[in-house]
Amino acid sequence: MTAFDFARVRVTSRAWDAMKRRDVAPEDLADVLRAPDVAESHNGRTRFVRGPLAVVVAVDPDGAPVVVTVLLRSRAQWGDDDTIRRAC
């Protein structure tokens, strides 16, 4: 999964919340999906990485890409909410 039909990409509410908390613009998300530095698949999901962002994408039953969450790669960038979630 490397080329996206952006009209079909769905972003979950969890991913939108993560983007808002981490100050990630929709354009940043699109940049990661268009030109990732790394794309790794595991257990039916693909992690796309570009710069400080990692975007986790699954595929729905109709074959459309679904952005599950957006992560910051560096712990130095984590806020309190990220730290709390990581500890759970």
N, CA, C and O atoms as a CHARMM CRD file, in Angstrom:
* protein
*
  352
    1    1 MET  N      0.84800  -1.17900   0.00000 PROA 1      0.00000
    2    1 MET  CA     0.00000   0.00000   0.00000 PROA 1      0.00000
    3    1 MET  C      0.89200   1.24000   0.00000 PROA 1      0.00000
    4    1 MET  O      1.40900   1.64500   1.04100 PROA 1      0.00000
    5    2 THR  N      1.06400   1.83500  -1.17400 PROA 2      0.00000
    6    2 THR  CA     1.87900   3.03800  -1.22600 PROA 2      0.00000
    7    2 THR  C      1.20400   4.16000  -2.00100 PROA 2      0.00000
    8    2 THR  O      1.44900   5.33000  -1.70500 PROA 2      0.00000
    9    3 ALA  N      0.36800   3.84800  -2.97800 PROA 3      0.00000
   10    3 ALA  CA    -0.32600   4.89300  -3.71900 PROA 3      0.00000
   11    3 ALA  C     -1.74600   5.00400  -3.18000 PROA 3      0.00000
   12    3 ALA  O     -2.43600   4.00100  -2.99900 PROA 3      0.00000
   13    4 PHE  N     -2.16600   6.22500  -2.93100 PROA 4      0.00000
   14    4 PHE  CA    -3.47300   6.44000  -2.32800 PROA 4      0.00000
   15    4 PHE  C     -4.40000   7.18500  -3.26200 PROA 4      0.00000
   16    4 PHE  O     -3.99900   8.13600  -3.93200 PROA 4      0.00000
   17    5 ASP  N     -5.63900   6.74300  -3.29800 PROA 5      0.00000
   18    5 ASP  CA    -6.71200   7.51100  -3.89800 PROA 5      0.00000
   19    5 ASP  C     -7.25300   8.33600  -2.72500 PROA 5      0.00000
   20    5 ASP  O     -8.04500   7.84100  -1.92400 PROA 5      0.00000
   21    6 PHE  N     -6.82300   9.58300  -2.63300 PROA 6      0.00000
   22    6 PHE  CA    -7.15000  10.38500  -1.45500 PROA 6      0.00000
   23    6 PHE  C     -8.65100  10.61700  -1.28900 PROA 6      0.00000
   24    6 PHE  O     -9.10600  10.97200  -0.20200 PROA 6      0.00000
   25    7 ALA  N     -9.41200  10.42000  -2.34600 PROA 7      0.00000
   26    7 ALA  CA   -10.86200  10.53600  -2.21700 PROA 7      0.00000
   27    7 ALA  C    -11.42800   9.38600  -1.38100 PROA 7      0.00000
   28    7 ALA  O    -12.51500   9.50600  -0.81600 PROA 7      0.00000
   29    8 ARG  N    -10.69200   8.27500  -1.30100 PROA 8      0.00000
   30    8 ARG  CA   -11.17500   7.10100  -0.56700 PROA 8      0.00000
   31    8 ARG  C    -10.58600   6.99100   0.84300 PROA 8      0.00000
   32    8 ARG  O    -11.06900   6.18600   1.63800 PROA 8      0.00000
   33    9 VAL  N     -9.56900   7.76600   1.16900 PROA 9      0.00000
   34    9 VAL  CA    -8.95000   7.66900   2.49100 PROA 9      0.00000
   35    9 VAL  C     -9.92500   8.15500   3.54800 PROA 9      0.00000
   36    9 VAL  O    -10.49900   9.23800   3.43500 PROA 9      0.00000
   37   10 ARG  N    -10.10400   7.33200   4.58000 PROA 10     0.00000
   38   10 ARG  CA   -10.95400   7.70600   5.71500 PROA 10     0.00000
   39   10 ARG  C    -10.05100   7.88000   6.92800 PROA 10     0.00000
   40   10 ARG  O     -9.11000   7.11200   7.12800 PROA 10     0.00000
   41   11 VAL  N    -10.34100   8.88700   7.72900 PROA 11     0.00000
   42   11 VAL  CA    -9.57100   9.14800   8.94600 PROA 11     0.00000
   43   11 VAL  C    -10.50800   8.91500  10.12700 PROA 11     0.00000
   44   11 VAL  O    -11.56600   9.53700  10.21900 PROA 11     0.00000
   45   12 THR  N    -10.11300   8.01300  11.03400 PROA 12     0.00000
   46   12 THR  CA   -10.95500   7.71100  12.19200 PROA 12     0.00000
   47   12 THR  C    -10.99200   8.89400  13.15200 PROA 12     0.00000
   48   12 THR  O    -10.13800   9.77800  13.10100 PROA 12     0.00000
   49   13 SER  N    -11.98700   8.89600  14.02100 PROA 13     0.00000
   50   13 SER  CA   -12.06700   9.96500  15.03100 PROA 13     0.00000
   51   13 SER  C    -10.84700   9.91200  15.95500 PROA 13     0.00000
   52   13 SER  O    -10.35700  10.95000  16.40100 PROA 13     0.00000
   53   14 ARG  N    -10.36300   8.71100  16.23700 PROA 14     0.00000
   54   14 ARG  CA    -9.15200   8.58300  17.06300 PROA 14     0.00000
   55   14 ARG  C     -7.96900   9.28500  16.38800 PROA 14     0.00000
   56   14 ARG  O     -7.19900   9.98300  17.04800 PROA 14     0.00000
   57   15 ALA  N     -7.82900   9.09800  15.07400 PROA 15     0.00000
   58   15 ALA  CA    -6.72700   9.73100  14.34500 PROA 15     0.00000
   59   15 ALA  C     -6.89600  11.25400  14.32700 PROA 15     0.00000
   60   15 ALA  O     -5.92400  11.98500  14.51600 PROA 15     0.00000
   61   16 TRP  N     -8.13500  11.74000  14.09800 PROA 16     0.00000
   62   16 TRP  CA    -8.36600  13.19600  14.12000 PROA 16     0.00000
   63   16 TRP  C     -8.02100  13.76500  15.49400 PROA 16     0.00000
   64   16 TRP  O     -7.40200  14.82400  15.58900 PROA 16     0.00000
   65   17 ASP  N     -8.42000  13.06100  16.56200 PROA 17     0.00000
   66   17 ASP  CA    -8.09000  13.51700  17.91900 PROA 17     0.00000
   67   17 ASP  C     -6.58400  13.55800  18.12800 PROA 17     0.00000
   68   17 ASP  O     -6.06000  14.51300  18.70100 PROA 17     0.00000
   69   18 ALA  N     -5.88500  12.52300  17.66600 PROA 18     0.00000
   70   18 ALA  CA    -4.42300  12.47900  17.80100 PROA 18     0.00000
   71   18 ALA  C     -3.78100  13.61900  17.02200 PROA 18     0.00000
   72   18 ALA  O     -2.83200  14.24100  17.50000 PROA 18     0.00000
   73   19 MET  N     -4.28800  13.89600  15.83100 PROA 19     0.00000
   74   19 MET  CA    -3.74800  14.99400  15.03300 PROA 19     0.00000
   75   19 MET  C     -3.94300  16.32600  15.73900 PROA 19     0.00000
   76   19 MET  O     -3.04100  17.16400  15.75600 PROA 19     0.00000
   77   20 LYS  N     -5.10700  16.51800  16.31600 PROA 20     0.00000
   78   20 LYS  CA    -5.38400  17.77500  17.01700 PROA 20     0.00000
   79   20 LYS  C     -4.45900  17.93900  18.22400 PROA 20     0.00000
   80   20 LYS  O     -3.88000  19.00600  18.42900 PROA 20     0.00000
   81   21 ARG  N     -4.32500  16.87000  19.02600 PROA 21     0.00000
   82   21 ARG  CA    -3.45800  16.93000  20.21200 PROA 21     0.00000
   83   21 ARG  C     -2.00200  17.19300  19.84400 PROA 21     0.00000
   84   21 ARG  O     -1.27200  17.85800  20.57900 PROA 21     0.00000
   85   22 ARG  N     -1.59500  16.66300  18.70200 PROA 22     0.00000
   86   22 ARG  CA    -0.18000  16.73900  18.30800 PROA 22     0.00000
   87   22 ARG  C      0.08300  17.85700  17.30300 PROA 22     0.00000
   88   22 ARG  O      1.18800  17.97800  16.77300 PROA 22     0.00000
   89   23 ASP  N     -0.93500  18.67100  17.04500 PROA 23     0.00000
   90   23 ASP  CA    -0.81000  19.81300  16.13700 PROA 23     0.00000
   91   23 ASP  C     -0.34200  19.37400  14.74500 PROA 23     0.00000
   92   23 ASP  O      0.57100  19.97100  14.17500 PROA 23     0.00000
   93   24 VAL  N     -0.96600  18.34200  14.21200 PROA 24     0.00000
   94   24 VAL  CA    -0.65700  17.82500  12.88200 PROA 24     0.00000
   95   24 VAL  C     -1.76200  18.26900  11.93200 PROA 24     0.00000
   96   24 VAL  O     -2.93400  17.96400  12.15300 PROA 24     0.00000
   97   25 ALA  N     -1.39500  18.98000  10.88800 PROA 25     0.00000
   98   25 ALA  CA    -2.36300  19.46500   9.90200 PROA 25     0.00000
   99   25 ALA  C     -2.70400  18.36000   8.89800 PROA 25     0.00000
  100   25 ALA  O     -1.89800  17.45500   8.67700 PROA 25     0.00000
  101   26 PRO  N     -3.88800  18.42800   8.29200 PROA 26     0.00000
  102   26 PRO  CA    -4.23500  17.45300   7.25900 PROA 26     0.00000
  103   26 PRO  C     -3.19900  17.39200   6.13200 PROA 26     0.00000
  104   26 PRO  O     -2.96600  16.32900   5.55600 PROA 26     0.00000
  105   27 GLU  N     -2.58400  18.52500   5.82400 PROA 27     0.00000
  106   27 GLU  CA    -1.54700  18.55800   4.78500 PROA 27     0.00000
  107   27 GLU  C     -0.33800  17.72800   5.20100 PROA 27     0.00000
  108   27 GLU  O      0.28900  17.08100   4.36300 PROA 27     0.00000
  109   28 ASP  N     -0.00400  17.74600   6.51100 PROA 28     0.00000
  110   28 ASP  CA     1.11400  16.93800   7.01200 PROA 28     0.00000
  111   28 ASP  C      0.80100  15.45100   6.84800 PROA 28     0.00000
  112   28 ASP  O      1.65500  14.66400   6.44200 PROA 28     0.00000
  113   29 LEU  N     -0.41900  15.08800   7.16700 PROA 29     0.00000
  114   29 LEU  CA    -0.85700  13.69900   7.00600 PROA 29     0.00000
  115   29 LEU  C     -0.72900  13.28200   5.54000 PROA 29     0.00000
  116   29 LEU  O     -0.19300  12.21500   5.24100 PROA 29     0.00000
  117   30 ALA  N     -1.21800  14.11700   4.63600 PROA 30     0.00000
  118   30 ALA  CA    -1.14900  13.81400   3.20600 PROA 30     0.00000
  119   30 ALA  C      0.29900  13.67700   2.73800 PROA 30     0.00000
  120   30 ALA  O      0.60600  12.80500   1.92500 PROA 30     0.00000
  121   31 ASP  N      1.18800  14.52900   3.24200 PROA 31     0.00000
  122   31 ASP  CA     2.60800  14.45500   2.86800 PROA 31     0.00000
  123   31 ASP  C      3.21300  13.11200   3.26100 PROA 31     0.00000
  124   31 ASP  O      3.96500  12.51600   2.49000 PROA 31     0.00000
  125   32 VAL  N      2.88500  12.63700   4.45600 PROA 32     0.00000
  126   32 VAL  CA     3.41300  11.34500   4.91200 PROA 32     0.00000
  127   32 VAL  C      2.90800  10.22700   4.01200 PROA 32     0.00000
  128   32 VAL  O      3.67600   9.34400   3.63100 PROA 32     0.00000
  129   33 LEU  N      1.62900  10.25500   3.67100 PROA 33     0.00000
  130   33 LEU  CA     1.04800   9.19500   2.85100 PROA 33     0.00000
  131   33 LEU  C      1.52900   9.25600   1.39800 PROA 33     0.00000
  132   33 LEU  O      1.66200   8.22200   0.74400 PROA 33     0.00000
  133   34 ARG  N      1.78800  10.46400   0.89700 PROA 34     0.00000
  134   34 ARG  CA     2.26100  10.61800  -0.49100 PROA 34     0.00000
  135   34 ARG  C      3.70800  10.17000  -0.66500 PROA 34     0.00000
  136   34 ARG  O      4.05300   9.52600  -1.65600 PROA 34     0.00000
  137   35 ALA  N      4.55000  10.51700   0.30600 PROA 35     0.00000
  138   35 ALA  CA     5.98700  10.27300   0.13400 PROA 35     0.00000
  139   35 ALA  C      6.63500   9.85500   1.45200 PROA 35     0.00000
  140   35 ALA  O      7.41200  10.61900   2.02400 PROA 35     0.00000
  141   36 PRO  N      6.32400   8.65100   1.94200 PROA 36     0.00000
  142   36 PRO  CA     6.92500   8.20800   3.20200 PROA 36     0.00000
  143   36 PRO  C      8.40400   7.86800   3.01700 PROA 36     0.00000
  144   36 PRO  O      8.83300   7.43200   1.94900 PROA 36     0.00000
  145   37 ASP  N      9.17200   8.08200   4.09400 PROA 37     0.00000
  146   37 ASP  CA    10.57000   7.63700   4.11300 PROA 37     0.00000
  147   37 ASP  C     10.61500   6.13100   4.32300 PROA 37     0.00000
  148   37 ASP  O     11.48400   5.44500   3.78500 PROA 37     0.00000
  149   38 VAL  N      9.67100   5.62100   5.11100 PROA 38     0.00000
  150   38 VAL  CA     9.59700   4.20500   5.45600 PROA 38     0.00000
  151   38 VAL  C      8.13300   3.78200   5.43000 PROA 38     0.00000
  152   38 VAL  O      7.25700   4.53600   5.85300 PROA 38     0.00000
  153   39 ALA  N      7.87000   2.57700   4.93500 PROA 39     0.00000
  154   39 ALA  CA     6.53800   1.97900   5.00100 PROA 39     0.00000
  155   39 ALA  C      6.73000   0.52800   5.42700 PROA 39     0.00000
  156   39 ALA  O      7.35200  -0.26400   4.72000 PROA 39     0.00000
  157   40 GLU  N      6.18300   0.19400   6.59900 PROA 40     0.00000
  158   40 GLU  CA     6.33400  -1.15500   7.15800 PROA 40     0.00000
  159   40 GLU  C      4.96200  -1.73000   7.45700 PROA 40     0.00000
  160   40 GLU  O      4.13000  -1.07600   8.08600 PROA 40     0.00000
  161   41 SER  N      4.72800  -2.95600   7.00400 PROA 41     0.00000
  162   41 SER  CA     3.45400  -3.62200   7.25100 PROA 41     0.00000
  163   41 SER  C      3.60100  -4.67000   8.33700 PROA 41     0.00000
  164   41 SER  O      4.61600  -5.36200   8.42700 PROA 41     0.00000
  165   42 HSD  N      2.55500  -4.77600   9.17200 PROA 42     0.00000
  166   42 HSD  CA     2.53400  -5.75600  10.25500 PROA 42     0.00000
  167   42 HSD  C      1.09200  -5.97200  10.69300 PROA 42     0.00000
  168   42 HSD  O      0.37700  -5.01100  10.97500 PROA 42     0.00000
  169   43 ASN  N      0.66800  -7.21700  10.74900 PROA 43     0.00000
  170   43 ASN  CA    -0.67800  -7.57500  11.22400 PROA 43     0.00000
  171   43 ASN  C     -1.79200  -6.80000  10.52200 PROA 43     0.00000
  172   43 ASN  O     -2.73100  -6.34000  11.17200 PROA 43     0.00000
  173   44 GLY  N     -1.69500  -6.65500   9.21500 PROA 44     0.00000
  174   44 GLY  CA    -2.76100  -6.02000   8.45800 PROA 44     0.00000
  175   44 GLY  C     -2.78200  -4.50800   8.49500 PROA 44     0.00000
  176   44 GLY  O     -3.70500  -3.88700   7.96600 PROA 44     0.00000
  177   45 ARG  N     -1.78400  -3.91100   9.10800 PROA 45     0.00000
  178   45 ARG  CA    -1.68200  -2.45300   9.14100 PROA 45     0.00000
  179   45 ARG  C     -0.33000  -2.04500   8.58900 PROA 45     0.00000
  180   45 ARG  O      0.63800  -2.80300   8.65200 PROA 45     0.00000
  181   46 THR  N     -0.27600  -0.84200   8.05000 PROA 46     0.00000
  182   46 THR  CA     0.98000  -0.31800   7.53200 PROA 46     0.00000
  183   46 THR  C      1.30100   0.97700   8.26100 PROA 46     0.00000
  184   46 THR  O      0.44400   1.84300   8.43600 PROA 46     0.00000
  185   47 ARG  N      2.54700   1.08700   8.67900 PROA 47     0.00000
  186   47 ARG  CA     3.03000   2.29700   9.34600 PROA 47     0.00000
  187   47 ARG  C      3.86700   3.06000   8.33800 PROA 47     0.00000
  188   47 ARG  O      4.87900   2.56000   7.84700 PROA 47     0.00000
  189   48 PHE  N      3.43700   4.27800   8.03400 PROA 48     0.00000
  190   48 PHE  CA     4.14300   5.16600   7.12200 PROA 48     0.00000
  191   48 PHE  C      4.86200   6.20800   7.96700 PROA 48     0.00000
  192   48 PHE  O      4.25800   6.83600   8.83700 PROA 48     0.00000
  193   49 VAL  N      6.14700   6.38900   7.71000 PROA 49     0.00000
  194   49 VAL  CA     6.95000   7.31800   8.50300 PROA 49     0.00000
  195   49 VAL  C      7.59200   8.33600   7.57300 PROA 49     0.00000
  196   49 VAL  O      8.15100   7.99200   6.53200 PROA 49     0.00000
  197   50 ARG  N      7.49700   9.58600   7.97300 PROA 50     0.00000
  198   50 ARG  CA     8.20200  10.66300   7.27600 PROA 50     0.00000
  199   50 ARG  C      8.53000  11.71900   8.31600 PROA 50     0.00000
  200   50 ARG  O      7.64100  12.25100   8.98000 PROA 50     0.00000
  201   51 GLY  N      9.79900  12.01200   8.45000 PROA 51     0.00000
  202   51 GLY  CA    10.22500  13.00400   9.43800 PROA 51     0.00000
  203   51 GLY  C      9.76600  12.59400  10.82500 PROA 51     0.00000
  204   51 GLY  O      9.97400  11.45000  11.23100 PROA 51     0.00000
  205   52 PRO  N      9.14400  13.50900  11.56100 PROA 52     0.00000
  206   52 PRO  CA     8.75700  13.20900  12.94100 PROA 52     0.00000
  207   52 PRO  C      7.42300  12.46800  13.07800 PROA 52     0.00000
  208   52 PRO  O      7.01100  12.13900  14.19000 PROA 52     0.00000
  209   53 LEU  N      6.74400  12.20300  11.94800 PROA 53     0.00000
  210   53 LEU  CA     5.41000  11.60800  12.01600 PROA 53     0.00000
  211   53 LEU  C      5.37400  10.16100  11.56800 PROA 53     0.00000
  212   53 LEU  O      6.07100   9.75900  10.63600 PROA 53     0.00000
  213   54 ALA  N      4.54800   9.39000  12.25200 PROA 54     0.00000
  214   54 ALA  CA     4.23700   8.02300  11.84000 PROA 54     0.00000
  215   54 ALA  C      2.71800   7.92800  11.73600 PROA 54     0.00000
  216   54 ALA  O      2.00200   8.32300  12.65600 PROA 54     0.00000
  217   55 VAL  N      2.23600   7.40900  10.62900 PROA 55     0.00000
  218   55 VAL  CA     0.80200   7.28200  10.37300 PROA 55     0.00000
  219   55 VAL  C      0.49000   5.79800  10.20400 PROA 55     0.00000
  220   55 VAL  O      1.09500   5.11800   9.37500 PROA 55     0.00000
  221   56 VAL  N     -0.46100   5.30100  11.00000 PROA 56     0.00000
  222   56 VAL  CA    -0.84800   3.89700  10.93000 PROA 56     0.00000
  223   56 VAL  C     -2.12500   3.78300  10.10300 PROA 56     0.00000
  224   56 VAL  O     -3.13100   4.43300  10.38600 PROA 56     0.00000
  225   57 VAL  N     -2.05700   2.93100   9.06400 PROA 57     0.00000
  226   57 VAL  CA    -3.16500   2.78900   8.11900 PROA 57     0.00000
  227   57 VAL  C     -3.58700   1.32100   8.04000 PROA 57     0.00000
  228   57 VAL  O     -2.75100   0.42400   7.92600 PROA 57     0.00000
  229   58 ALA  N     -4.89700   1.09800   8.10100 PROA 58     0.00000
  230   58 ALA  CA    -5.48300  -0.22500   7.87900 PROA 58     0.00000
  231   58 ALA  C     -6.28400  -0.14200   6.58200 PROA 58     0.00000
  232   58 ALA  O     -6.37200   0.91700   5.96100 PROA 58     0.00000
  233   59 VAL  N     -6.85800  -1.25400   6.18800 PROA 59     0.00000
  234   59 VAL  CA    -7.70600  -1.27600   4.98600 PROA 59     0.00000
  235   59 VAL  C     -9.06900  -1.80600   5.39900 PROA 59     0.00000
  236   59 VAL  O     -9.17000  -2.85400   6.03800 PROA 59     0.00000
  237   60 ASP  N    -10.13100  -1.06500   5.02400 PROA 60     0.00000
  238   60 ASP  CA   -11.47600  -1.51900   5.39500 PROA 60     0.00000
  239   60 ASP  C    -11.90400  -2.66000   4.46300 PROA 60     0.00000
  240   60 ASP  O    -11.20900  -2.94700   3.48800 PROA 60     0.00000
  241   61 PRO  N    -13.03200  -3.30900   4.74800 PROA 61     0.00000
  242   61 PRO  CA   -13.46600  -4.45500   3.93400 PROA 61     0.00000
  243   61 PRO  C    -13.66800  -4.13400   2.45000 PROA 61     0.00000
  244   61 PRO  O    -13.60300  -5.03000   1.60800 PROA 61     0.00000
  245   62 ASP  N    -13.91000  -2.86600   2.13100 PROA 62     0.00000
  246   62 ASP  CA   -14.07200  -2.47000   0.73200 PROA 62     0.00000
  247   62 ASP  C    -12.75000  -2.12900   0.05700 PROA 62     0.00000
  248   62 ASP  O    -12.72600  -1.76600  -1.11900 PROA 62     0.00000
  249   63 GLY  N    -11.64300  -2.24600   0.80300 PROA 63     0.00000
  250   63 GLY  CA   -10.32900  -1.96900   0.24600 PROA 63     0.00000
  251   63 GLY  C     -9.87400  -0.53300   0.36600 PROA 63     0.00000
  252   63 GLY  O     -8.81400  -0.17400  -0.14600 PROA 63     0.00000
  253   64 ALA  N    -10.66200   0.29900   1.04000 PROA 64     0.00000
  254   64 ALA  CA   -10.28500   1.70400   1.20900 PROA 64     0.00000
  255   64 ALA  C     -9.32300   1.85900   2.39100 PROA 64     0.00000
  256   64 ALA  O     -9.48600   1.19500   3.41500 PROA 64     0.00000
  257   65 PRO  N     -8.32400   2.72900   2.25100 PROA 65     0.00000
  258   65 PRO  CA    -7.39800   2.96400   3.35900 PROA 65     0.00000
  259   65 PRO  C     -8.07100   3.73600   4.49200 PROA 65     0.00000
  260   65 PRO  O     -8.85700   4.65400   4.26100 PROA 65     0.00000
  261   66 VAL  N     -7.74200   3.33900   5.71900 PROA 66     0.00000
  262   66 VAL  CA    -8.29500   3.97900   6.91500 PROA 66     0.00000
  263   66 VAL  C     -7.13400   4.38200   7.81800 PROA 66     0.00000
  264   66 VAL  O     -6.38100   3.52600   8.28300 PROA 66     0.00000
  265   67 VAL  N     -6.98700   5.68600   8.07000 PROA 67     0.00000
  266   67 VAL  CA    -5.95800   6.16300   8.98400 PROA 67     0.00000
  267   67 VAL  C     -6.43900   5.87800  10.39800 PROA 67     0.00000
  268   67 VAL  O     -7.46300   6.40200  10.83700 PROA 67     0.00000
  269   68 VAL  N     -5.68600   5.03800  11.10700 PROA 68     0.00000
  270   68 VAL  CA    -6.07100   4.60100  12.44400 PROA 68     0.00000
  271   68 VAL  C     -5.57300   5.57500  13.50200 PROA 68     0.00000
  272   68 VAL  O     -6.31500   5.93800  14.41400 PROA 68     0.00000
  273   69 THR  N     -4.31200   6.00100  13.38200 PROA 69     0.00000
  274   69 THR  CA    -3.76700   6.97300  14.31800 PROA 69     0.00000
  275   69 THR  C     -2.55800   7.65700  13.71400 PROA 69     0.00000
  276   69 THR  O     -2.00300   7.20800  12.71100 PROA 69     0.00000
  277   70 VAL  N     -2.16400   8.74600  14.34000 PROA 70     0.00000
  278   70 VAL  CA    -0.99500   9.52400  13.93600 PROA 70     0.00000
  279   70 VAL  C     -0.11900   9.67700  15.17700 PROA 70     0.00000
  280   70 VAL  O     -0.58000  10.12500  16.22700 PROA 70     0.00000
  281   71 LEU  N      1.13900   9.30000  15.04300 PROA 71     0.00000
  282   71 LEU  CA     2.06000   9.29000  16.17800 PROA 71     0.00000
  283   71 LEU  C      3.25000  10.20400  15.93000 PROA 71     0.00000
  284   71 LEU  O      3.62300  10.47000  14.78800 PROA 71     0.00000
  285   72 LEU  N      3.83200  10.67500  17.01600 PROA 72     0.00000
  286   72 LEU  CA     5.11000  11.37100  16.94900 PROA 72     0.00000
  287   72 LEU  C      6.19300  10.33500  17.21800 PROA 72     0.00000
  288   72 LEU  O      6.09500   9.57800  18.18400 PROA 72     0.00000
  289   73 ARG  N      7.20400  10.29000  16.39500 PROA 73     0.00000
  290   73 ARG  CA     8.23000   9.25200  16.50300 PROA 73     0.00000
  291   73 ARG  C      9.14200   9.43800  17.70800 PROA 73     0.00000
  292   73 ARG  O      9.61200   8.45300  18.27700 PROA 73     0.00000
  293   74 SER  N      9.39800  10.66100  18.10400 PROA 74     0.00000
  294   74 SER  CA    10.35500  10.92800  19.17400 PROA 74     0.00000
  295   74 SER  C      9.66000  11.14600  20.50600 PROA 74     0.00000
  296   74 SER  O      8.72900  11.94600  20.60100 PROA 74     0.00000
  297   75 ARG  N     10.10900  10.43800  21.53500 PROA 75     0.00000
  298   75 ARG  CA     9.52700  10.63800  22.87000 PROA 75     0.00000
  299   75 ARG  C      9.73400  12.06500  23.37100 PROA 75     0.00000
  300   75 ARG  O      8.95300  12.55600  24.18500 PROA 75     0.00000
  301   76 ALA  N     10.77500  12.72700  22.89000 PROA 76     0.00000
  302   76 ALA  CA    11.02800  14.11100  23.28800 PROA 76     0.00000
  303   76 ALA  C      9.89900  15.02900  22.82900 PROA 76     0.00000
  304   76 ALA  O      9.72500  16.11800  23.37700 PROA 76     0.00000
  305   77 GLN  N      9.13500  14.60100  21.83300 PROA 77     0.00000
  306   77 GLN  CA     8.02800  15.39800  21.31500 PROA 77     0.00000
  307   77 GLN  C      6.70900  15.10300  22.02100 PROA 77     0.00000
  308   77 GLN  O      5.73000  15.82600  21.83500 PROA 77     0.00000
  309   78 TRP  N      6.67900  14.04300  22.83100 PROA 78     0.00000
  310   78 TRP  CA     5.43900  13.64800  23.47600 PROA 78     0.00000
  311   78 TRP  C      4.99200  14.68000  24.49500 PROA 78     0.00000
  312   78 TRP  O      5.80800  15.27500  25.20000 PROA 78     0.00000
  313   79 GLY  N      3.68800  14.88200  24.55900 PROA 79     0.00000
  314   79 GLY  CA     3.09800  15.69800  25.60900 PROA 79     0.00000
  315   79 GLY  C      2.66800  14.80200  26.76000 PROA 79     0.00000
  316   79 GLY  O      2.89000  13.59200  26.71100 PROA 79     0.00000
  317   80 ASP  N      2.06200  15.36700  27.78800 PROA 80     0.00000
  318   80 ASP  CA     1.62100  14.58800  28.94300 PROA 80     0.00000
  319   80 ASP  C      0.62900  13.49900  28.54900 PROA 80     0.00000
  320   80 ASP  O      0.69200  12.38800  29.07500 PROA 80     0.00000
  321   81 ASP  N     -0.27600  13.80000  27.63800 PROA 81     0.00000
  322   81 ASP  CA    -1.28300  12.81100  27.23500 PROA 81     0.00000
  323   81 ASP  C     -0.62000  11.59800  26.57800 PROA 81     0.00000
  324   81 ASP  O     -1.02200  10.46200  26.83000 PROA 81     0.00000
  325   82 ASP  N      0.38400  11.83000  25.74500 PROA 82     0.00000
  326   82 ASP  CA     1.10300  10.73500  25.09300 PROA 82     0.00000
  327   82 ASP  C      1.82200   9.88000  26.13800 PROA 82     0.00000
  328   82 ASP  O      1.82200   8.65300  26.04900 PROA 82     0.00000
  329   83 THR  N      2.42200  10.52400  27.11100 PROA 83     0.00000
  330   83 THR  CA     3.15900   9.80800  28.15300 PROA 83     0.00000
  331   83 THR  C      2.22100   8.94900  28.97600 PROA 83     0.00000
  332   83 THR  O      2.54500   7.80600  29.29900 PROA 83     0.00000
  333   84 ILE  N      1.06700   9.48600  29.31700 PROA 84     0.00000
  334   84 ILE  CA     0.07700   8.73800  30.09600 PROA 84     0.00000
  335   84 ILE  C     -0.39400   7.51900  29.30600 PROA 84     0.00000
  336   84 ILE  O     -0.47100   6.41800  29.85100 PROA 84     0.00000
  337   85 ARG  N     -0.70700   7.70900  28.02700 PROA 85     0.00000
  338   85 ARG  CA    -1.17300   6.60100  27.19000 PROA 85     0.00000
  339   85 ARG  C     -0.09100   5.52800  27.04900 PROA 85     0.00000
  340   85 ARG  O     -0.40500   4.33800  27.05800 PROA 85     0.00000
  341   86 ARG  N      1.15800   5.92400  26.92100 PROA 86     0.00000
  342   86 ARG  CA     2.25000   4.97900  26.77200 PROA 86     0.00000
  343   86 ARG  C      2.42600   4.14700  28.04200 PROA 86     0.00000
  344   86 ARG  O      2.80900   2.98000  27.96200 PROA 86     0.00000
  345   87 ALA  N      2.15400   4.72600  29.20700 PROA 87     0.00000
  346   87 ALA  CA     2.33400   4.03400  30.47100 PROA 87     0.00000
  347   87 ALA  C      1.24200   2.99600  30.72900 PROA 87     0.00000
  348   87 ALA  O      1.42700   2.08200  31.53300 PROA 87     0.00000
  349   88 CYS  N      0.11100   3.13700  30.05000 PROA 88     0.00000
  350   88 CYS  CA    -1.02100   2.21000  30.26800 PROA 88     0.00000
  351   88 CYS  C     -0.82300   0.89400  29.57800 PROA 88     0.00000
  352   88 CYS  O     -1.68000   0.01600  29.66500 PROA 88     0.00000
